Amino acid sequence: MGFLNDYDRFERNESDGQGFYGYDDEKTGTTEWYTEDGVLDSVTKTPSDDE
């Protein structure tokens, strides 16, 4: 999927190794998290860069 190349953040679960691509929405202060196969997993408050 092409959009997975233009993400704002990436996290990997230590427990199972699954990766998630995060796309920040500055207007709402949220991040949409997608699995590595492009499926929307969740929407969270955007983490600070210190987290």
TIBA-516576 format. One record per atom (N, C-alpha, C): residue number from 0; residue in one letter; chain; atom name; x, y, z. Coordinates in nm, 4 decimals. Layout:
[NUM; a; A; CA; [X; Y; Z]]
...
//
This chain:
[0; m; A; N; [0.0838; -0.1189; 0.0000]]
[0; m; A; CA; [0.0000; 0.0000; 0.0000]]
[0; m; A; C; [0.0873; 0.1238; 0.0000]]
[1; g; A; N; [0.0608; 0.2159; -0.0881]]
[1; g; A; CA; [0.1428; 0.3336; -0.1013]]
[1; g; A; C; [0.1404; 0.4271; 0.0171]]
[2; f; A; N; [0.0238; 0.4420; 0.0805]]
[2; f; A; CA; [0.0162; 0.5367; 0.1903]]
[2; f; A; C; [0.0991; 0.4946; 0.3102]]
[3; l; A; N; [0.1348; 0.3692; 0.3214]]
[3; l; A; CA; [0.2163; 0.3241; 0.4331]]
[3; l; A; C; [0.3594; 0.3770; 0.4250]]
[4; n; A; N; [0.3942; 0.4413; 0.3144]]
[4; n; A; CA; [0.5271; 0.5007; 0.3015]]
[4; n; A; C; [0.5332; 0.6423; 0.3559]]
[5; d; A; N; [0.4203; 0.7029; 0.3867]]
[5; d; A; CA; [0.4150; 0.8432; 0.4264]]
[5; d; A; C; [0.3568; 0.8590; 0.5668]]
[6; y; A; N; [0.4055; 0.7807; 0.6613]]
[6; y; A; CA; [0.3517; 0.7808; 0.7969]]
[6; y; A; C; [0.4282; 0.8779; 0.8874]]
[7; d; A; N; [0.3648; 0.9147; 0.9997]]
[7; d; A; CA; [0.4270; 1.0061; 1.0959]]
[7; d; A; C; [0.5031; 0.9330; 1.2054]]
[8; r; A; N; [0.4598; 0.8124; 1.2361]]
[8; r; A; CA; [0.5257; 0.7350; 1.3420]]
[8; r; A; C; [0.5047; 0.5862; 1.3182]]
[9; f; A; N; [0.5901; 0.5056; 1.3773]]
[9; f; A; CA; [0.5797; 0.3607; 1.3644]]
[9; f; A; C; [0.6057; 0.3000; 1.5011]]
[10; e; A; N; [0.5236; 0.2054; 1.5399]]
[10; e; A; CA; [0.5403; 0.1339; 1.6666]]
[10; e; A; C; [0.5331; -0.0158; 1.6398]]
[11; r; A; N; [0.6087; -0.0928; 1.7169]]
[11; r; A; CA; [0.6040; -0.2387; 1.7045]]
[11; r; A; C; [0.5756; -0.2968; 1.8424]]
[12; n; A; N; [0.4760; -0.3853; 1.8508]]
[12; n; A; CA; [0.4436; -0.4531; 1.9759]]
[12; n; A; C; [0.5576; -0.5466; 2.0141]]
[13; e; A; N; [0.6028; -0.5349; 2.1368]]
[13; e; A; CA; [0.7070; -0.6259; 2.1833]]
[13; e; A; C; [0.6527; -0.7671; 2.2006]]
[14; s; A; N; [0.5239; -0.7781; 2.2355]]
[14; s; A; CA; [0.4668; -0.9095; 2.2660]]
[14; s; A; C; [0.4529; -0.9996; 2.1433]]
[15; d; A; N; [0.4062; -0.9424; 2.0310]]
[15; d; A; CA; [0.3826; -1.0278; 1.9146]]
[15; d; A; C; [0.4552; -0.9819; 1.7883]]
[16; g; A; N; [0.5256; -0.8688; 1.7960]]
[16; g; A; CA; [0.6037; -0.8212; 1.6824]]
[16; g; A; C; [0.5255; -0.7492; 1.5739]]
[17; q; A; N; [0.3938; -0.7299; 1.5938]]
[17; q; A; CA; [0.3131; -0.6631; 1.4920]]
[17; q; A; C; [0.3468; -0.5145; 1.4880]]
[18; g; A; N; [0.3591; -0.4618; 1.3665]]
[18; g; A; CA; [0.3910; -0.3213; 1.3474]]
[18; g; A; C; [0.2668; -0.2389; 1.3162]]
[19; f; A; N; [0.2701; -0.1112; 1.3583]]
[19; f; A; CA; [0.1593; -0.0196; 1.3350]]
[19; f; A; C; [0.2134; 0.1132; 1.2842]]
[20; y; A; N; [0.1512; 0.1628; 1.1771]]
[20; y; A; CA; [0.1870; 0.2913; 1.1189]]
[20; y; A; C; [0.0891; 0.3962; 1.1686]]
[21; g; A; N; [0.1416; 0.5086; 1.2189]]
[21; g; A; CA; [0.0571; 0.6139; 1.2722]]
[21; g; A; C; [0.0577; 0.7375; 1.1849]]
[22; y; A; N; [-0.0621; 0.7928; 1.1643]]
[22; y; A; CA; [-0.0812; 0.9142; 1.0852]]
[22; y; A; C; [-0.1460; 1.0187; 1.1746]]
[23; d; A; N; [-0.0741; 1.1281; 1.2013]]
[23; d; A; CA; [-0.1223; 1.2318; 1.2917]]
[23; d; A; C; [-0.2192; 1.3259; 1.2220]]
[24; d; A; N; [-0.3252; 1.3627; 1.2935]]
[24; d; A; CA; [-0.4204; 1.4639; 1.2475]]
[24; d; A; C; [-0.4070; 1.5818; 1.3432]]
[25; e; A; N; [-0.3360; 1.6852; 1.3006]]
[25; e; A; CA; [-0.3089; 1.7998; 1.3872]]
[25; e; A; C; [-0.4357; 1.8748; 1.4263]]
[26; k; A; N; [-0.5369; 1.8731; 1.3415]]
[26; k; A; CA; [-0.6615; 1.9442; 1.3719]]
[26; k; A; C; [-0.7353; 1.8818; 1.4895]]
[27; t; A; N; [-0.7351; 1.7491; 1.4978]]
[27; t; A; CA; [-0.8082; 1.6803; 1.6043]]
[27; t; A; C; [-0.7184; 1.6348; 1.7186]]
[28; g; A; N; [-0.5871; 1.6377; 1.6990]]
[28; g; A; CA; [-0.4945; 1.5913; 1.8020]]
[28; g; A; C; [-0.4959; 1.4409; 1.8201]]
[29; t; A; N; [-0.5327; 1.3700; 1.7131]]
[29; t; A; CA; [-0.5384; 1.2244; 1.7207]]
[29; t; A; C; [-0.4439; 1.1616; 1.6186]]
[30; t; A; N; [-0.4180; 1.0343; 1.6385]]
[30; t; A; CA; [-0.3370; 0.9548; 1.5460]]
[30; t; A; C; [-0.4164; 0.8326; 1.5060]]
[31; e; A; N; [-0.4262; 0.8083; 1.3766]]
[31; e; A; CA; [-0.4883; 0.6856; 1.3248]]
[31; e; A; C; [-0.3781; 0.5816; 1.3101]]
[32; w; A; N; [-0.4005; 0.4627; 1.3645]]
[32; w; A; CA; [-0.3022; 0.3552; 1.3611]]
[32; w; A; C; [-0.3486; 0.2453; 1.2665]]
[33; y; A; N; [-0.2620; 0.2098; 1.1719]]
[33; y; A; CA; [-0.2918; 0.1066; 1.0732]]
[33; y; A; C; [-0.1957; -0.0094; 1.0897]]
[34; t; A; N; [-0.2477; -0.1309; 1.0670]]
[34; t; A; CA; [-0.1623; -0.2490; 1.0695]]
[34; t; A; C; [-0.0733; -0.2483; 0.9459]]
[35; e; A; N; [0.0228; -0.3374; 0.9419]]
[35; e; A; CA; [0.1150; -0.3442; 0.8291]]
[35; e; A; C; [0.0461; -0.3843; 0.6987]]
[36; d; A; N; [-0.0733; -0.4406; 0.7076]]
[36; d; A; CA; [-0.1470; -0.4736; 0.5854]]
[36; d; A; C; [-0.2501; -0.3668; 0.5497]]
[37; g; A; N; [-0.2427; -0.2490; 0.6165]]
[37; g; A; CA; [-0.3238; -0.1342; 0.5784]]
[37; g; A; C; [-0.4617; -0.1264; 0.6396]]
[38; v; A; N; [-0.4900; -0.2064; 0.7416]]
[38; v; A; CA; [-0.6206; -0.2059; 0.8064]]
[38; v; A; C; [-0.6167; -0.1099; 0.9262]]
[39; l; A; N; [-0.7179; -0.0210; 0.9347]]
[39; l; A; CA; [-0.7262; 0.0701; 1.0480]]
[39; l; A; C; [-0.7462; -0.0101; 1.1752]]
[40; d; A; N; [-0.6582; 0.0083; 1.2727]]
[40; d; A; CA; [-0.6653; -0.0643; 1.3984]]
[40; d; A; C; [-0.7306; 0.0193; 1.5075]]
[41; s; A; N; [-0.6878; 0.1466; 1.5197]]
[41; s; A; CA; [-0.7409; 0.2305; 1.6266]]
[41; s; A; C; [-0.7083; 0.3768; 1.6002]]
[42; v; A; N; [-0.7738; 0.4628; 1.6787]]
[42; v; A; CA; [-0.7465; 0.6060; 1.6774]]
[42; v; A; C; [-0.7213; 0.6455; 1.8218]]
[43; t; A; N; [-0.6075; 0.7109; 1.8464]]
[43; t; A; CA; [-0.5710; 0.7503; 1.9825]]
[43; t; A; C; [-0.5347; 0.8990; 1.9854]]
[44; k; A; N; [-0.5260; 0.9519; 2.1064]]
[44; k; A; CA; [-0.4694; 1.0858; 2.1235]]
[44; k; A; C; [-0.3258; 1.0791; 2.0738]]
[45; t; A; N; [-0.2827; 1.1795; 1.9998]]
[45; t; A; CA; [-0.1471; 1.1788; 1.9445]]
[45; t; A; C; [-0.0449; 1.1795; 2.0580]]
[46; p; A; N; [0.0444; 1.0800; 2.0581]]
[46; p; A; CA; [0.1468; 1.0766; 2.1638]]
[46; p; A; C; [0.2466; 1.1891; 2.1436]]
[47; s; A; N; [0.3018; 1.2384; 2.2546]]
[47; s; A; CA; [0.4069; 1.3392; 2.2416]]
[47; s; A; C; [0.5328; 1.2697; 2.1918]]
[48; d; A; N; [0.6248; 1.3445; 2.1375]]
[48; d; A; CA; [0.7486; 1.2837; 2.0881]]
[48; d; A; C; [0.8349; 1.2313; 2.2018]]
[49; d; A; N; [0.8010; 1.2678; 2.3265]]
[49; d; A; CA; [0.8759; 1.2196; 2.4426]]
[49; d; A; C; [0.8291; 1.0824; 2.4887]]
[50; e; A; N; [0.7139; 1.0373; 2.4385]]
[50; e; A; CA; [0.6593; 0.9088; 2.4829]]
[50; e; A; C; [0.7198; 0.7951; 2.4055]]
//
